[in-house]
Amino acid sequence: MELKVNRLKQTPHPNFVLNRNLVQMEIVAHGSVVSLDLEAFEMECAASSEDQDCRERAAEEDLCCFVTYLGAFEGVLGLGIHVHPMSKRQRQLAPELDLVLDYIDVAAYNRGISVTNAALTKRERAFMVSSTRRKLNGWLPLYINADHWSEARRYAPSAFAQLGSDAQDQTFHAPDALNVCSRLLTCTAVGFTVGQGENAKPHEASRGKASDKSMQMYADVHRLLLQMSKEHPVLTEIASARLRDFMGHPANRTRQSKPSLGDLMQCLLIVEDISWHDLSPTLVPEALRRHVARQRLEGRVFDSRSCGTMEELIAAWDDFAPQAGTVLSFSAIFLQRVGRPDGHSLDDVTLACDQRWGRLRDDVRETLIRQCADLSKKTSLMEVMVHLLPEQHRTRETICELILWAEKFGRHVSSGTIPAHQWPHLGSGPLLSRWQHRHTVAPCKHLSRRASPSDRRRWKWQPKVAPLPASDQEDGGQDDVGTVQALTTDVQVWDLEFDPLWYPTAVNSFVAEDGLQTYWFYMFSWQQTVFFFPDQLHGAYNFAQFTNQSS
């Protein structure tokens, strides 16, 4: 009894358990306010009257905290983030992030998460409720203009450190900025495309849909990534190294080396020496291969052997993976329209953003939203590949080659390193040629060989129906039992001769009607037949007795 009392005394208070499990995530400022970037300020002042009008409307209608209603010049605005819980296996990766579609001041965010009184699970982050009734448990600074950033940049290290792979360390590392922004862009693109489709999974459908506000916040994350790469040039070097390693070394294309292809694609937003056309020949095949591997984990297997033509092969893939590649397609569209337009450097892209305080042009925003709606409805790989492959390679032959390659090497989730000579090359189709040859080759000789007389079976099933006896035909089949009708539809019996005088028909089943009920007869042996009545089984009768009564 004394031991039991001591154990009760050692039990911690419930409030203590809550505080231990609670992960405090207050955003703190580092250093002092830096001086204004005069060069960036002068570029903003050179904006056209149209851009200046756009900035004024945004400051009055859009750029304000949803809690305190403080504007861009009254507080430090940032993006509200929802951070998904992570398992132990995911601790070394960047967490799943979603936009909650709210701008919030850093002071309001810190105050909101400090008064959290909900029952939290172990290692769950403190949160507040957003205007969309979602958990808001993360924050990122917003780059509006040079003046706002001079204060907001002080909170960037703390914000990125808390959203990085090692949030408990609370130490900012430069790669955290690239990892967090890339992850947020990819997760948001999933909601824009796959999340709007008919076959969306619950966690995909719960992400934000493409709208004016969500698309603008997507562009805000892009502008933040540009600013972080400008202040930390090592991010550009890291992004370039990741892309070159993936393109040049097959060992760096595995899932263990590059867990997320979408995050890798976002690296193109801050490099200038590598384009999408350089990355797509290796990224697109690997994306299809990983999709096949993921589907196998869910019990779905793609089989090209049932297809005879290229059209059937593509149709089978569309049924197997109706929206494969749509997330990469939107990322490629945003890259070409906003991130890296043809003939524009990163400095040109930054200048275009700053002159409008990061606000997207109406035509660009509407185009991106329309593209998301189109991608969510596209179910054919031919339509998706329009945004992923160069124009000269958007052919059925190239797409079929990629499908066959993904099927061959997607049989296992961890297939290891695929040798360089086995990777597909756009424009050539060795797998397609072999696949077509197998479907056009003549049948094998042993399949068409006729069986020898010694191999033939002695007994064969043959349709054989004997007519009713003449006596039954004359009286219409009337007897003490009832009308007997022979069943002659798709009935086969052993190749034996039966005496029609003893057996009313040579089939192994027939029907008898007495005006009240219908009786089904089935012969199990030479002497026995079983009577099956509509309601119950009445038993077995000697077949010879029945035939005597009938005759």
Order of alpha helices (4+ residues) and beta strands (2+ residues): alpha-alpha-alpha-alpha-beta-beta-alpha-beta-beta-beta-alpha-alpha-alpha-alpha-alpha-alpha-alpha-alpha-alpha-alpha-alpha-alpha-alpha-alpha-alpha-alpha-beta-alpha-beta-beta-beta-beta-beta-beta-alpha
